[in-house]
Amino acid sequence: MSSTVSYWILSSARKTIATLQGGQRLYSRYASNRIKSKWRLLPQGPATLKDNATACGSIALRKAYRHTSTEEEDFHLQLSPEQVNEVLRAGESAHKILDLVSRAPESVLRFESNQLAANSPVEDRGGIAACLQTNGLLFGIFDGHGGHACAQAVSERLFYYVAVSLMSQQTLEQMEEAMESMKPLLPILQWLKHPGDSIYKDVTSVHLDHLRVYWQELLNLHMEMGLNTEEALMYSFQRLDSDISLEIQAPLEDEMTRNLSLQVAFSGATACLAHVDGVHLHVANAGDCRAILGVQEDNGMWSCLPLTQDHNAWNPAELSRLKREHPQSEDRTVIMENRLLGVLMPCRAFGDVQLKWSKELQRSVLERGFDTEALNIYQFTPPHYYTPPYLTARPEVTYHRLRPQDKFLVLASDGLWDVLGNEDVVRLVVEHLAEEGQHKPDLAQRPTNLGLMQSLLQQRKAQGLHAADQNAATRLIRYAIGNNEYGEMEPERLSAMLTLPEDLARMYRDDITVTVVYFNSESIGASSKRS
């Protein structure tokens, strides 16, 4: 079975590469049938394969040219079950909140997260942080396209905009006084899972300057208590996107700053962010990441409560919004082949200024001497580009008051939701919790000693439980790439999918980033009774 699955995946992928290499254009139509790649490229004059190979969301042929392994060699690279587990668990993170943040809301017990890359470098990002000057925890999933630059920038900066938006007038005044007197700023965030070593270390002063302008404008509003949470999330998304756009329009002397700002603006990212403050849960979403609640009713039955809507062509409300915002003459062209202007899957995103700026502004910025080819900036104007902007970063914000039956929250990039339904995800997390409870020895009832621990380990090994995932996010990723058309786990398929070289992996799966947040039902119930 393993050889059959591997042969089909690898040989099918190679036929696609060969077909694309034999033509004069690179399209993502074939790949998008499998993994719904965000960007679809359009033929543009006498473009060559080399020109198009750098484009957003498509197969990078320059990597494909370097791949020369034979099918026989790939079979030798088949991963053992132990190696599969090692790959799947490499990005795991699991923390108890109270061990990390003393001011964390009692409603959150812990979180588990993981990420599996398909792109190289990975274009997804995730972030988890506590707001130190206000109450609340922030959880974010950021799905990049056309490169990782925009997702990286949004993952590093958006939480700060949200935290500042939630501050009172008094705290903002203290922040401004510290800046004016050149004293240390009040700490704003405590990162629980930092998105990684920043590639923007040398330009963070520019970002701080723009964050300061934002809080100065908030001060001018003279709102003693600050914005409410829904307003804070709404304004933060749109303000950061505006700053990303303005930063590349402003004259910047430093070459690295200019290049990074251009990459951020011309790539894109969808975002889903949750703010938890006691029993108050707000979720802001722009794009096709998703958040759902796992709910256990009083009778023990489990259900799913969606907290977001996907912003794409399959959402009737999004279609109606786009048609309202553009002339009736564009009703048939604003969405073509289930894509915005025929090129982009999500209808809301950060960056992607190709779908926001006028043609004249794009030309004026790109004519400043940028090496767009070296920076992987794909220049194009979609057909029927008449009344920009066509894309927005304005989020939809959902409020939910947590109840004791709300057991966990799942946030994930669309790499998960493309292959698993909401109910499937809830079922898998519930199964994980059941296994977790089954595997934990009740040591409180018996004295702990080495003999007992050895006996428990032997029992677990005998039952085959030693291989069970300890992280719910890992379990979700495992099933996302290893299940067959009947929803059953196929170890051979899982191994084959993880064995694919990086130049082929993106054709069969997307980057997947998942965070599972567990709630404290007792604390939530007590809060409900008090209120």
C-alpha positions as CSV (number, residue, x, y, z in Angstrom):
1,M,0.0,0.0,0.0
2,S,2.8,2.4,0.8
3,S,4.5,2.0,-2.6
4,T,1.1,2.5,-4.3
5,V,0.3,5.7,-2.5
6,S,3.8,7.1,-2.9
7,Y,3.9,6.2,-6.6
8,W,0.6,7.9,-7.3
9,I,1.4,11.1,-5.4
10,L,5.0,11.5,-6.7
11,S,4.3,10.5,-10.3
12,S,1.2,12.6,-10.6
13,A,3.1,15.6,-9.2
14,R,5.9,15.1,-11.7
15,K,3.5,14.9,-14.6
16,T,2.2,18.3,-13.5
17,I,5.7,19.8,-13.3
18,A,6.5,18.4,-16.7
19,T,3.4,19.8,-18.2
20,L,4.1,23.3,-16.8
21,Q,7.7,23.2,-17.9
22,G,6.6,22.4,-21.5
23,G,4.4,25.5,-21.8
24,Q,5.0,29.2,-22.1
25,R,3.0,30.3,-19.1
26,L,2.7,29.3,-15.5
27,Y,-0.8,29.0,-14.1
28,S,-2.0,27.7,-10.8
29,R,-5.3,26.2,-12.1
30,Y,-4.1,22.6,-11.7
31,A,-2.6,23.0,-8.3
32,S,-5.5,25.1,-7.0
33,N,-7.8,22.1,-7.6
34,R,-5.9,20.4,-4.9
35,I,-4.7,23.0,-2.4
36,K,-6.6,26.1,-3.4
37,S,-3.5,28.3,-3.8
38,K,-4.3,31.9,-2.9
39,W,-2.9,33.5,-6.1
40,R,-3.6,32.6,-9.6
41,L,-1.3,34.1,-12.2
42,L,-2.5,35.5,-15.5
43,P,-0.5,35.6,-18.8
44,Q,1.0,39.0,-19.4
45,G,2.6,39.8,-22.7
46,P,5.7,37.9,-23.6
47,A,6.4,36.7,-20.1
48,T,8.7,33.8,-19.6
49,L,8.7,30.9,-17.2
50,K,11.5,32.5,-15.3
51,D,9.5,35.7,-15.0
52,N,6.5,33.9,-13.7
53,A,8.3,31.5,-11.4
54,T,8.6,34.1,-8.7
55,A,4.9,34.9,-8.6
56,C,2.6,34.7,-5.7
57,G,1.2,31.4,-4.6
58,S,2.3,29.3,-7.5
59,I,4.7,26.5,-8.1
60,A,8.3,27.8,-8.1
61,L,9.8,26.2,-11.2
62,R,13.3,27.3,-10.4
63,K,13.1,24.9,-7.5
64,A,11.5,22.2,-9.7
65,Y,14.4,22.4,-12.1
66,R,16.8,21.6,-9.3
67,H,14.8,18.5,-8.3
68,T,16.3,15.5,-10.0
69,S,15.5,12.6,-7.7
70,T,14.0,9.5,-9.2
71,E,10.9,7.7,-8.0
72,E,13.0,4.8,-6.8
73,E,15.1,7.3,-4.7
74,D,11.9,8.8,-3.3
75,F,10.7,5.4,-2.1
76,H,13.9,5.0,-0.2
77,L,13.0,8.3,1.6
78,Q,9.8,6.9,2.9
79,L,9.5,7.8,6.6
80,S,9.1,5.3,9.4
81,P,6.3,5.9,11.9
82,E,8.9,7.2,14.3
83,Q,10.2,9.7,11.7
84,V,6.6,10.7,10.9
85,N,6.1,11.6,14.5
86,E,9.3,13.5,14.7
87,V,8.3,15.6,11.7
88,L,4.8,16.3,12.9
89,R,5.9,17.2,16.4
90,A,8.8,19.4,15.6
91,G,6.7,22.6,15.8
92,E,4.7,21.7,18.9
93,S,4.1,24.1,21.8
94,A,2.0,23.5,24.9
95,H,1.7,25.8,27.9
96,K,-0.4,26.2,31.0
97,I,-1.4,29.9,31.1
98,L,-1.0,30.5,34.8
99,D,2.6,29.2,34.6
100,L,3.4,32.0,32.2
101,V,1.2,35.0,33.0
102,S,0.1,36.0,36.5
103,R,-2.6,38.3,35.1
104,A,-4.1,35.8,32.7
105,P,-7.9,35.5,32.8
106,E,-9.0,32.5,34.9
107,S,-11.2,31.4,32.1
108,V,-8.2,30.1,30.1
109,L,-6.5,26.9,31.3
110,R,-3.9,26.2,28.7
111,F,-3.2,26.1,24.9
112,E,-1.6,23.8,22.5
113,S,-0.3,24.8,19.0
114,N,1.7,23.4,16.1
115,Q,2.7,24.2,12.5
116,L,3.6,22.1,9.5
117,A,5.1,23.8,6.5
118,A,4.4,23.1,2.8
119,N,6.0,26.3,1.4
120,S,9.7,27.0,1.8
121,P,9.9,29.2,3.7
122,V,6.7,28.7,5.5
123,E,4.1,31.5,4.9
124,D,1.9,30.9,8.0
125,R,2.6,32.7,11.3
126,G,1.1,32.4,14.7
127,G,1.2,34.5,17.9
128,I,0.0,34.3,21.5
129,A,0.5,37.2,24.0
130,A,-0.9,38.8,27.1
131,C,-1.8,42.5,27.2
132,L,0.1,43.9,30.2
133,Q,-1.6,47.3,30.5
134,T,-5.1,45.9,30.1
135,N,-6.8,42.6,30.7
136,G,-6.8,39.9,28.1
137,L,-5.0,37.2,26.1
138,L,-4.5,37.5,22.3
139,F,-4.3,34.5,20.0
140,G,-3.6,35.0,16.3
141,I,-3.3,33.0,13.1
142,F,-1.8,34.7,10.1
143,D,-1.8,33.0,6.6
144,G,0.5,34.6,4.1
145,H,0.4,34.4,0.3
146,G,2.8,35.7,-2.3
147,G,5.6,35.2,0.2
148,H,6.0,35.3,4.0
149,A,6.8,39.0,4.5
150,C,3.3,40.3,5.1
151,A,2.3,37.5,7.5
152,Q,5.6,38.0,9.4
153,A,5.0,41.8,9.8
154,V,1.3,41.4,10.8
155,S,2.1,38.7,13.3
156,E,4.7,41.0,15.0
157,R,2.8,44.2,14.9
158,L,-1.0,43.7,15.0
159,F,-1.1,42.7,18.7
160,Y,0.6,46.0,19.6
161,Y,-2.0,48.0,17.8
162,V,-4.8,46.0,19.6
163,A,-3.1,46.5,23.0
164,V,-2.7,50.2,22.5
165,S,-6.3,50.5,21.3
166,L,-7.6,49.0,24.5
167,M,-5.5,51.3,26.8
168,S,-7.2,54.0,28.9
169,Q,-6.5,57.7,28.3
170,Q,-4.3,57.7,31.4
171,T,-2.1,54.9,30.2
172,L,-1.7,56.4,26.8
173,E,-0.6,59.7,28.4
174,Q,2.0,57.7,30.4
175,M,3.2,56.1,27.2
176,E,3.5,59.5,25.5
177,E,5.3,61.1,28.4
178,A,7.8,58.3,28.5
179,M,8.6,58.9,24.8
180,E,8.9,62.6,25.2
181,S,11.3,62.3,28.1
182,M,13.2,59.4,26.5
183,K,12.4,57.1,29.4
184,P,11.6,53.4,29.1
185,L,8.1,52.6,27.8
186,L,5.6,50.7,29.8
187,P,5.7,47.0,28.8
188,I,2.8,46.4,26.4
189,L,2.8,42.7,25.7
190,Q,4.2,39.5,27.2
191,W,4.7,37.0,24.3
192,L,3.7,33.5,25.2
193,K,4.8,32.1,21.9
194,H,6.9,34.6,20.0
195,P,6.5,34.3,16.2
196,G,10.2,33.8,15.9
197,D,13.4,35.8,15.4
198,S,12.3,38.9,13.6
199,I,13.8,39.7,10.2
200,Y,12.8,43.3,10.9
201,K,15.1,43.9,13.9
202,D,16.8,46.9,12.2
203,V,13.6,48.7,11.3
204,T,11.5,48.3,14.4
205,S,12.0,52.0,15.2
206,V,10.0,52.9,12.1
207,H,7.2,50.6,13.3
208,L,7.3,52.2,16.8
209,D,7.1,55.7,15.2
210,H,3.9,54.7,13.4
211,L,2.5,53.0,16.5
212,R,3.1,56.2,18.4
213,V,1.3,58.3,15.8
214,Y,-1.6,55.9,16.3
215,W,-1.8,56.3,20.1
216,Q,-1.4,60.1,19.7
217,E,-4.5,60.1,17.5
218,L,-6.3,58.0,20.2
219,L,-5.3,60.5,22.8
220,N,-6.8,63.3,20.6
221,L,-10.2,61.4,20.8
222,H,-10.3,62.2,24.6
223,M,-11.9,58.9,25.5
224,E,-11.2,58.3,29.2
225,M,-11.9,54.6,29.1
226,G,-10.5,54.0,25.6
227,L,-12.2,52.0,22.8
228,N,-14.4,49.0,23.5
229,T,-13.0,45.7,22.4
230,E,-14.9,45.5,19.1
231,E,-13.8,49.0,18.1
232,A,-10.2,48.2,19.1
233,L,-10.1,45.1,16.9
234,M,-11.8,46.9,14.0
235,Y,-9.5,49.9,14.1
236,S,-6.3,48.0,14.7
237,F,-6.7,45.8,11.6
238,Q,-7.5,48.7,9.4
239,R,-4.9,51.0,10.9
240,L,-2.0,48.5,10.5
241,D,-3.0,47.8,6.9
242,S,-3.0,51.5,6.2
243,D,0.4,51.9,7.8
244,I,1.8,49.0,5.7
245,S,0.6,50.8,2.6
246,L,1.9,54.2,3.6
247,E,5.3,53.0,4.7
248,I,6.3,52.1,1.2
249,Q,4.9,55.3,-0.3
250,A,7.0,57.5,2.1
251,P,10.6,58.3,1.0
252,L,12.9,55.9,2.9
253,E,16.6,56.3,2.7
254,D,17.6,53.0,4.2
255,E,17.7,50.3,1.4
256,M,16.8,47.4,3.7
257,T,13.9,49.3,5.1
258,R,12.6,50.1,1.6
259,N,13.0,46.5,0.3
260,L,11.3,45.0,3.4
261,S,8.4,47.5,3.2
262,L,7.9,46.7,-0.5
263,Q,7.8,43.0,0.2
264,V,5.3,43.4,3.0
265,A,3.0,45.6,0.9
266,F,3.1,43.5,-2.2
267,S,2.6,40.2,-0.5
268,G,-0.5,39.5,1.6
269,A,-1.9,37.9,4.7
270,T,-5.2,36.9,6.1
271,A,-5.7,37.0,9.8
272,C,-7.9,35.6,12.6
273,L,-7.4,37.0,16.1
274,A,-9.1,36.1,19.3
275,H,-9.2,38.3,22.5
276,V,-10.2,36.6,25.7
277,D,-10.9,38.7,28.8
278,G,-12.6,36.7,31.5
279,V,-15.8,35.3,30.0
280,H,-15.7,37.8,27.1
281,L,-14.5,36.3,23.8
282,H,-14.1,38.5,20.7
283,V,-12.8,37.1,17.4
284,A,-11.8,39.4,14.5
285,N,-11.4,37.8,11.1
286,A,-10.2,39.0,7.7
287,G,-9.9,36.3,5.1
288,D,-10.2,32.5,5.3
289,C,-8.6,31.5,8.5
290,R,-11.2,30.3,10.9
291,A,-12.2,30.0,14.6
292,I,-14.7,27.6,16.1
293,L,-15.8,26.6,19.6
294,G,-16.1,23.0,20.8
295,V,-19.3,22.9,22.9
296,Q,-20.4,20.1,25.2
297,E,-24.1,20.2,26.1
298,D,-25.6,19.2,29.5
299,N,-26.5,15.8,28.0
300,G,-22.9,15.1,27.1
301,M,-23.3,15.7,23.3
302,W,-20.7,17.7,21.5
303,S,-21.3,20.3,18.9
304,C,-19.5,23.0,16.9
305,L,-20.1,26.8,17.2
306,P,-18.5,28.7,14.3
307,L,-17.2,32.1,15.3
308,T,-16.1,33.3,11.8
309,Q,-17.1,33.3,8.2
310,D,-14.7,32.7,5.4
311,H,-14.3,35.8,3.2
312,N,-14.3,34.2,-0.2
313,A,-16.4,33.7,-3.3
314,W,-18.4,30.9,-1.6
315,N,-19.8,33.4,1.0
316,P,-23.0,35.1,-0.4
317,A,-22.6,38.0,2.0
318,E,-19.1,38.7,0.7
319,L,-20.3,38.6,-2.9
320,S,-23.1,41.1,-2.0
321,R,-20.6,43.4,-0.2
322,L,-18.3,43.5,-3.2
323,K,-21.1,44.2,-5.6
324,R,-22.4,47.0,-3.4
325,E,-18.9,48.6,-3.3
326,H,-18.4,48.6,-7.1
327,P,-20.4,49.8,-10.1
328,Q,-23.1,47.5,-11.4
329,S,-21.1,47.2,-14.7
330,E,-18.5,45.2,-12.7
331,D,-21.0,42.6,-11.3
332,R,-19.7,39.9,-13.6
333,T,-16.0,40.7,-13.2
334,V,-15.4,41.5,-9.6
335,I,-15.5,37.7,-8.9
336,M,-14.4,35.4,-11.7
337,E,-13.7,31.7,-11.4
338,N,-14.4,32.0,-7.7
339,R,-11.6,34.5,-7.2
340,L,-11.4,38.2,-6.6
341,L,-10.8,39.7,-10.1
342,G,-10.0,36.1,-11.1
343,V,-6.7,36.1,-9.2
344,L,-7.1,36.0,-5.4
345,M,-9.0,33.5,-3.3
346,P,-9.7,35.5,-0.1
347,C,-11.7,38.7,-0.4
348,R,-10.1,40.4,2.7
349,A,-6.4,40.6,3.5
350,F,-3.6,42.7,4.7
351,G,-1.1,44.0,2.1
352,D,-1.8,43.0,-1.5
353,V,-1.6,46.6,-2.6
354,Q,-1.9,45.4,-6.2
355,L,-5.6,45.1,-5.5
356,K,-5.9,48.3,-3.5
357,W,-3.8,51.0,-5.1
358,S,-4.5,52.8,-8.4
359,K,-2.4,51.8,-11.4
360,E,-0.7,55.1,-11.3
361,L,0.3,54.8,-7.6
362,Q,1.7,51.3,-8.3
363,R,3.8,52.5,-11.2
364,S,5.1,55.5,-9.2
365,V,6.3,53.3,-6.3
366,L,7.8,50.5,-8.4
367,E,9.7,53.0,-10.6
368,R,11.9,54.1,-7.7
369,G,14.7,51.7,-8.6
370,F,13.5,48.6,-6.8
371,D,15.0,45.3,-8.1
372,T,11.5,43.7,-8.2
373,E,12.8,40.4,-9.6
374,A,15.3,39.9,-6.8
375,L,12.6,40.8,-4.3
376,N,10.1,38.3,-5.8
377,I,7.7,41.1,-6.5
378,Y,5.3,40.1,-9.3
379,Q,4.0,43.1,-11.3
380,F,0.7,42.7,-12.9
381,T,-2.7,44.4,-13.3
382,P,-5.7,42.1,-13.5
383,P,-8.2,42.5,-16.3
384,H,-11.2,44.7,-15.4
385,Y,-9.2,46.7,-12.8
386,Y,-11.3,49.8,-12.9
387,T,-12.4,51.0,-9.4
388,P,-9.8,50.0,-6.7
389,P,-9.6,49.2,-3.9
390,Y,-11.1,45.7,-4.4
391,L,-9.6,44.3,-1.2
392,T,-9.9,45.3,2.4
393,A,-8.4,44.4,5.7
394,R,-11.6,45.4,7.6
395,P,-12.4,42.4,9.8
396,E,-15.7,40.9,10.9
397,V,-15.8,40.9,14.7
398,T,-17.8,38.4,16.6
399,Y,-18.6,38.6,20.3
400,H,-19.4,35.5,22.4
401,R,-19.9,35.3,26.2
402,L,-18.3,32.1,27.4
403,R,-20.5,29.5,29.1
404,P,-19.4,26.5,31.1
405,Q,-20.3,24.2,28.2
406,D,-17.7,26.0,25.9
407,K,-14.8,23.7,26.4
408,F,-12.2,24.8,23.7
409,L,-11.4,27.2,20.9
410,V,-9.7,26.2,17.7
411,L,-8.0,28.7,15.4
412,A,-6.3,27.6,12.3
413,S,-5.2,28.7,8.8
414,D,-7.1,27.4,5.8
415,G,-4.6,24.6,5.2
416,L,-6.6,22.8,7.9
417,W,-10.1,23.8,6.9
418,D,-9.6,22.9,3.3
419,V,-9.4,19.3,4.2
420,L,-11.3,19.0,7.6
421,G,-14.8,20.3,8.3
422,N,-15.7,22.1,11.5
423,E,-17.4,19.0,13.0
424,D,-14.4,16.8,12.1
425,V,-12.1,19.2,14.0
426,V,-14.3,19.2,17.1
427,R,-14.5,15.4,17.0
428,L,-10.7,15.0,16.7
429,V,-10.1,17.3,19.7
430,V,-12.7,15.5,21.8
431,E,-11.1,12.2,20.9
432,H,-7.8,13.7,22.0
433,L,-9.2,14.8,25.3
434,A,-10.7,11.4,25.9
435,E,-7.4,9.7,25.2
436,E,-5.6,12.2,27.3
437,G,-7.9,11.5,30.3
438,Q,-7.6,7.8,29.7
439,H,-3.9,7.8,29.7
440,K,-3.2,10.0,32.7
441,P,-2.6,7.7,35.8
442,D,-4.6,8.8,38.9
443,L,-1.4,9.2,41.0
444,A,-3.3,11.1,43.6
445,Q,-5.0,7.9,44.7
446,R,-1.8,5.8,44.9
447,P,1.7,6.4,46.1
448,T,4.1,7.2,43.2
449,N,7.2,5.1,42.9
450,L,9.5,3.8,40.1
451,G,7.8,0.4,40.1
452,L,4.4,1.9,39.6
453,M,5.6,4.2,36.9
454,Q,7.4,1.3,35.1
455,S,4.2,-0.8,35.3
456,L,2.1,2.1,33.8
457,L,4.6,2.6,31.0
458,Q,4.6,-1.1,30.2
459,Q,0.8,-1.1,30.1
460,R,0.7,1.9,27.8
461,K,3.3,0.3,25.5
462,A,1.4,-3.0,25.4
463,Q,-1.8,-1.1,24.4
464,G,0.0,0.8,21.7
465,L,-0.7,4.1,23.5
466,H,2.9,5.3,23.5
467,A,2.5,6.7,20.0
468,A,-0.6,8.8,20.8
469,D,-0.2,12.6,20.2
470,Q,0.1,14.6,23.4
471,N,-0.9,17.8,21.5
472,A,-4.3,18.3,20.0
473,A,-2.9,20.6,17.3
474,T,-0.6,17.8,16.2
475,R,-3.5,15.4,16.0
476,L,-5.4,17.8,13.8
477,I,-2.5,18.2,11.4
478,R,-1.9,14.5,11.3
479,Y,-5.5,13.8,10.1
480,A,-5.5,16.8,7.8
481,I,-2.8,15.4,5.6
482,G,-3.1,11.7,6.3
483,N,-6.8,11.0,6.0
484,N,-8.3,9.5,2.8
485,E,-11.5,10.4,0.9
486,Y,-13.5,8.4,3.5
487,G,-12.1,10.4,6.4
488,E,-10.0,7.5,7.6
489,M,-6.3,7.8,8.6
490,E,-3.9,6.1,6.2
491,P,-0.4,5.8,7.7
492,E,1.0,5.1,4.2
493,R,-0.5,8.3,2.8
494,L,0.7,10.3,5.7
495,S,4.2,9.1,5.2
496,A,4.1,9.7,1.5
497,M,2.8,13.3,2.0
498,L,5.6,14.1,4.4
499,T,8.2,12.5,2.1
500,L,7.4,14.8,-0.8
501,P,10.3,17.2,-1.7
502,E,9.6,20.8,-1.0
503,D,9.2,21.6,-4.7
504,L,6.2,19.2,-4.9
505,A,4.7,19.4,-1.4
506,R,2.9,22.7,-2.1
507,M,0.9,21.0,-4.9
508,Y,-0.7,18.6,-2.5
509,R,-1.0,20.5,0.8
510,D,-0.9,23.9,2.3
511,D,1.0,25.3,5.3
512,I,-1.1,24.4,8.4
513,T,-1.0,26.4,11.6
514,V,-3.3,25.4,14.5
515,T,-3.9,26.7,18.1
516,V,-6.3,25.0,20.5
517,V,-7.3,27.0,23.6
518,Y,-8.8,25.1,26.6
519,F,-11.3,26.9,28.9
520,N,-11.8,26.5,32.6
521,S,-15.5,25.6,32.9
522,E,-15.6,26.0,36.7
523,S,-14.2,29.5,36.6
524,I,-16.6,30.5,33.8
525,G,-19.5,29.0,35.7
526,A,-18.6,30.9,38.8
527,S,-18.3,34.2,36.8
528,S,-21.7,33.6,35.3
529,K,-23.3,33.1,38.7
530,R,-21.7,36.2,40.1
531,S,-22.9,38.3,37.2
